[in-house]
Structures are given as structure tokens and as C-alpha cells.
Amino acid sequence: MTIGKYSVIYADPPWRYSQKGLQGAAEHHYPTMSIDELCALPVADLAAPDCALFLWATFPQLPEALRLIRAWGFTYKSVAFVWLKKNRRADTWFYGLGFWTRGNAEVCLLATRGRPKRQAANVHQFIISPIEAHSKKPDEAREKIVALMGDLPRVELFARQTSPGWDVWGNEVTPTVNLWPSWPEVTEAGKEGEVWPM
């Protein structure tokens, strides 16, 4: 593990939902982790003394996301990005089912430890982008993070792809950072037996 190297940590955790309908949808596409498993990850060890954490969360999981931020040694500051989802094939808004209202937006929370500094004051909060593969976040988020924070050492956790300038960790990529001494071979998401190594 690379101790204390990263000034930016970007994470899209595989949230495990307690409600069966939502959980089934996520489990169909990738293995999920409980909040206790997520909190146990030694993410704080990756962070530089001055570090910004960008954490994707769904609205039903906001309490868990705030707990995870604290467990990883960060303090919640704001919502960095609000992703307003468009449909894949038409220039219309995407609508999920939702618990109460028909859901559309997803948020990326911003948390810090130490005193990281923003490098630009013109980075906007909204991302308007079509949905892609299940749970895949817009590439624009990475671009906005670099614009906001600068070209600093950075890592993406639970990565689904490699991106220039980013170290990665996840079960769908060849990790460049290991949170465990023995990491399983990379396999396609959803294959039988694929689990997070807890």
C-alpha cells in the first residue's frame, strides 16, 4: 500500500442496500459491500496530510455516506457535484423509480482532511450527462476534480476503468494500489464467485 501519498481520493462505493428491490438491482451488476466492510477499508492510510475526498452517494445512502466519510478520517464539507441524468438515446431526462419521488440526480460529496486548497474558482457543481453502463459515473467528474484541485497525486477507488493520471483500485481494473496484500485476479463484474476480499 502507498501510505500518505494521495492529495485526491475519488470513490464510488458499491453500496449494499437494505431494501430488497434496490439490493437486487445492484447485486445483479456487481458485488456490493456493507457499510461495515466499507468503513473497515484503510483509506485513511492512502491520504496525504492535506487531502480531498470525492465520494459518490445515492440519496437513500446519505447517512451511510456521512458515516463512511468519518470512518475514513475525513470531515464532510459540501456537495461537490450533482449529476443530472439524461437518457442514453434521447435528449430527455432519465427518471428512476425512487421511494417517494421519481429519482434523477446523484451526488458526489466533498470531504477533507487537513487543509487542501482549490486551484480554480470556476468549477460548476452540475454535471448534465446521459446514463451509461449501470452505476458508471460521468468521465466529466474526473475532469472537474482535476480542474478544481490541480494535477495532484490522485487515486480512484472502486474504479471501473483506468484513466490517465489516476492510480486505480477496484475489482474491474488491474489495481495500481493495493489495500490488501493479496488481491484477487481481475474478473468481469457479476461473475459467480467474484467478491470483495473482506
C-alpha positions in Angstrom: 0.0 0.0 0.0 1.2 3.5 -0.8 1.0 5.4 2.6 0.0 9.0 2.7 0.6 9.7 -1.0 -2.7 10.9 -2.4 -3.9 14.5 -2.3 -7.2 13.5 -4.0 -9.2 10.3 -3.4 -12.2 9.7 -5.7 -14.6 6.8 -4.7 -17.8 5.3 -6.0 -18.5 2.6 -3.3 -20.6 -0.5 -4.2 -23.3 0.4 -1.6 -25.3 -2.5 -0.3 -29.0 -1.6 0.1 -31.1 -3.0 2.9 -34.3 -2.9 0.8 -34.5 -6.0 -1.3 -35.7 -4.2 -4.5 -32.7 -1.9 -4.6 -30.2 -4.5 -3.4 -31.2 -7.0 -6.1 -30.6 -4.4 -8.8 -27.1 -3.6 -7.7 -26.1 -7.2 -7.0 -27.2 -8.1 -10.5 -24.4 -6.0 -11.9 -21.5 -6.1 -9.4 -20.7 -7.4 -5.9 -21.6 -4.9 -3.2 -20.2 -4.2 0.3 -21.9 -3.5 3.6 -21.3 -0.2 5.4 -19.2 -2.0 8.0 -17.0 -3.5 5.2 -16.6 -0.1 3.6 -15.7 1.6 6.9 -13.0 -1.1 7.5 -11.1 -0.2 4.4 -7.8 1.5 5.3 -8.4 4.5 3.0 -7.1 7.0 5.6 -3.7 5.4 5.2 -3.7 6.4 1.5 -4.4 10.1 2.2 -1.8 12.8 2.3 -2.0 15.2 5.3 -3.9 17.6 3.1 -6.4 15.6 1.1 -9.8 16.0 -0.6 -12.2 13.0 -0.8 -14.9 13.0 -3.6 -17.5 10.3 -2.7 -20.5 9.3 -4.8 -23.6 8.6 -2.8 -27.2 7.9 -3.6 -29.9 9.8 -1.6 -31.1 6.7 0.3 -27.5 6.1 1.4 -26.7 9.6 2.6 -26.5 8.6 6.3 -24.1 5.8 5.5 -22.0 8.0 3.2 -21.5 10.5 6.1 -20.6 7.7 8.4 -18.1 6.4 5.8 -16.5 9.8 5.4 -15.9 9.9 9.2 -14.6 6.3 9.3 -12.0 7.2 6.6 -10.7 10.1 8.6 -12.4 13.0 6.7 -14.8 15.8 7.5 -17.8 16.5 5.3 -17.7 19.9 3.6 -20.2 20.1 0.8 -21.7 18.5 -2.3 -19.1 18.7 -5.0 -21.2 17.6 -7.9 -24.8 16.9 -8.7 -25.3 14.6 -11.7 -28.5 15.3 -13.5 -29.1 12.3 -15.6 -30.3 12.3 -19.2 -31.5 9.3 -21.2 -28.9 7.3 -23.2 -30.6 7.6 -26.6 -32.8 10.7 -26.4 -32.2 14.2 -25.2 -34.8 13.8 -22.3 -34.4 13.4 -18.6 -33.9 10.0 -17.1 -36.2 9.0 -14.2 -35.7 6.1 -11.8 -38.4 4.7 -9.7 -37.4 6.3 -6.4 -39.0 5.6 -3.0 -41.1 8.8 -2.9 -40.5 10.9 -6.0 -39.1 9.7 -9.3 -35.4 9.9 -8.8 -32.9 11.5 -11.2 -30.0 13.2 -9.5 -27.0 11.6 -7.8 -24.5 13.5 -5.7 -20.7 13.4 -5.2 -19.9 14.6 -1.7 -16.7 16.6 -0.9 -14.9 15.9 2.4 -11.4 17.0 3.5 -8.7 16.3 6.0 -6.0 18.8 6.7 -6.2 22.0 4.5 -6.3 21.1 0.8 -6.6 24.1 -1.5 -8.8 24.5 -4.5 -6.9 25.7 -7.6 -9.9 27.1 -9.6 -13.0 29.0 -8.7 -14.8 28.4 -11.9 -15.7 24.7 -11.5 -19.5 24.3 -11.5 -21.5 21.8 -9.4 -23.9 20.5 -12.1 -23.0 17.6 -14.4 -25.6 17.1 -17.1 -24.8 13.8 -18.8 -26.5 10.7 -20.1 -26.5 7.5 -18.1 -24.1 4.8 -19.4 -23.4 1.3 -18.0 -25.1 0.5 -14.7 -23.7 2.8 -12.0 -20.9 4.2 -14.2 -20.3 7.8 -13.4 -19.6 10.5 -16.0 -16.0 11.0 -17.0 -16.6 14.7 -16.6 -16.4 14.2 -12.8 -12.8 13.3 -13.0 -12.1 16.3 -15.3 -13.8 18.6 -12.8 -11.8 17.2 -9.9 -8.5 17.9 -11.6 -9.7 21.4 -12.6 -10.7 22.1 -9.0 -7.7 20.6 -7.2 -4.9 20.7 -9.8 -2.7 17.9 -11.2 -2.0 16.3 -7.8 -1.3 12.7 -6.9 -4.8 11.1 -7.1 -6.4 7.7 -6.8 -9.8 6.3 -7.8 -11.2 3.6 -5.6 -13.8 1.1 -6.9 -12.6 2.1 -10.4 -14.4 0.6 -13.4 -11.8 1.8 -15.9 -8.3 3.3 -16.0 -7.8 7.0 -16.6 -4.6 8.9 -17.5 -3.1 10.5 -14.4 -5.1 8.4 -11.9 -4.0 5.4 -9.9 -6.8 2.9 -9.5 -8.1 0.2 -7.2 -11.1 -2.0 -7.8 -12.3 -5.4 -8.9 -12.9 -4.4 -12.5 -9.4 -3.0 -13.2 -5.8 -4.1 -12.7 -5.1 -2.2 -9.4 -2.1 0.1 -9.2 -2.8 0.4 -5.4 -3.5 -2.5 -3.1 -5.5 -2.1 0.1 -4.8 -5.8 0.9 -1.6 -7.8 0.5 -3.3 -10.4 -1.7 -5.7 -9.1 -4.3 -7.8 -11.5 -6.4 -7.3 -11.7 -10.2 -9.4 -9.2 -12.1 -12.6 -10.7 -13.5 -15.6 -9.4 -15.3 -18.2 -7.9 -13.0 -21.0 -10.2 -12.0 -19.2 -13.5 -12.5 -20.0 -16.2 -10.0 -17.7 -16.2 -7.0 -16.5 -12.6 -7.5 -16.4 -10.8 -4.2 -14.6 -8.0 -2.5 -11.8 -9.5 -0.4 -13.0 -8.9 3.1 
